[in-house]
Amino acid sequence: MKIRLTLLLCLIANLVFAQDSVFARRMVDTLASRYFWGRGYTNDGMGKAARFIAGQLKSLGLQPITGNSFIQEFDFPVNTFPSKMQVSINGKALIPGRDFIVGPESMGVKATGTLLQRDSVTYVNAENKIIVVLKDKLTWSVAQQVADYTLVQVDKKALSQPPATINLKIENKLIGNFKAGNICALIKGTAKPDSVVVFTGHYDHLGGMGSETYFPGANDNASGMAMVLSLAKYYAAHPQPYTVAFICFAGEEAGILGSKYFTEHPLIQLSHIKLLINMDIMGTGNEGITVVNATVYPKYFDLLKRVNAQGNYLVKINPRGKAANSDHYWFTEKGVPAIFMYTMGGIKAYHDVFDISKTLPLTEFDDLFKLLVQFNAELQRH
């Protein structure tokens, strides 16, 4: 009878996790879709994503961390490319995102001219302040200011001859106070509501480059949002002794700005945070995960490894030291215990137009979800 009961409980648990897999895939598909336009700075991409995520948290039964709104508003400057995005080299029209990207700090320009070679990969048109750089991989980002030149990075495979002539029409717009917001929710603890475990991730991505090209950001970081929302769904149905909070940050790609704002204007007393777990790039995992701040907080890292070994979830958990590479960083600087984890292996798409939901395998998503639930269960006991 005991064995049958154990098997039944395992079956029920697996059904719950399977349902979360369907939910997670739907979240990734949705957030990486064209409607959200890369969750960035044109076509209201970030605003649409913020409202969608806040709506999900509300529908799951979570409460705002403070007040009546899930959104903590702030603003920052950002350089955007809302419209014209045309580049031809040697008379060949290049495809935005696939054949070329513009430097995120670039100024707008409309010009035709010749290119002079500066080095093995760099070509310039000094008159119009145009710089062309040949690349093996195109990787975009976000800038908060505008430079006095236009940088065009071109995939080497797009050209059969060295760049000699260029024709381009690029429009940029600097927004001095782009409106963004962190999305903040919680499930109050049943025994110790003033002690808080926080799950975080950023929901913003790179947005669009011109009027036809956007960067879906399926792995980075629709997958992290899927994990945050899956955990929110789980804990809404399974309240814990400690409060479990969820913060979805904006402005990470522009310089981890949302988390910086939150730590300067905290909605939770920072001293009440037992541990913050930041999650990004949750879509693969066939080579395990890496944990930033593992050497800073060895107690938590050792506990995570022990839980993983007991459940046989992931093939490897790699330690990494302190790094200012995501939203955990500002909390650590304020003395809040925080770790940052991301999956390893699998697809290579990153900060490009190929980071799409269709090819994101979510290889170890279920196991990572189980690991986080069991890890938090151990945290709740201490």
Secondary structure, DSSP 8 states (H G I E B T S, - for coil): -HHHHHHHHHHHHHHHHHHHHHHHHHHHHHHTSGGGGGGSSSTTHHHHHHHHHHHHHHHTT-EESSTT-SEEEEEEEEEE--S-EEEEETTEE--BTTTEEE-TT---EEEEEE-EE-SSSEEEEGGGTEEEEEESS------SS--SSEEEEEEGGG-SS---EEEEEE--EEEEEEEEEEEEEEE--SSEEEEEEEEEEE-----BSSSS-B---IIIIIHHHHHHHHHHHHHHHS--SEEEEEEEES-STTTSHHHHHHHHS-SS-GGGEEEEEEE---S--TT-EEEETTTT-HHHHHHHHHHHHHHT--S-EEEE----SSTHHHHHHTT--EEEEEE-SS----SSTT--GGG---TTHHHHHHHHHHHHHHHHH-
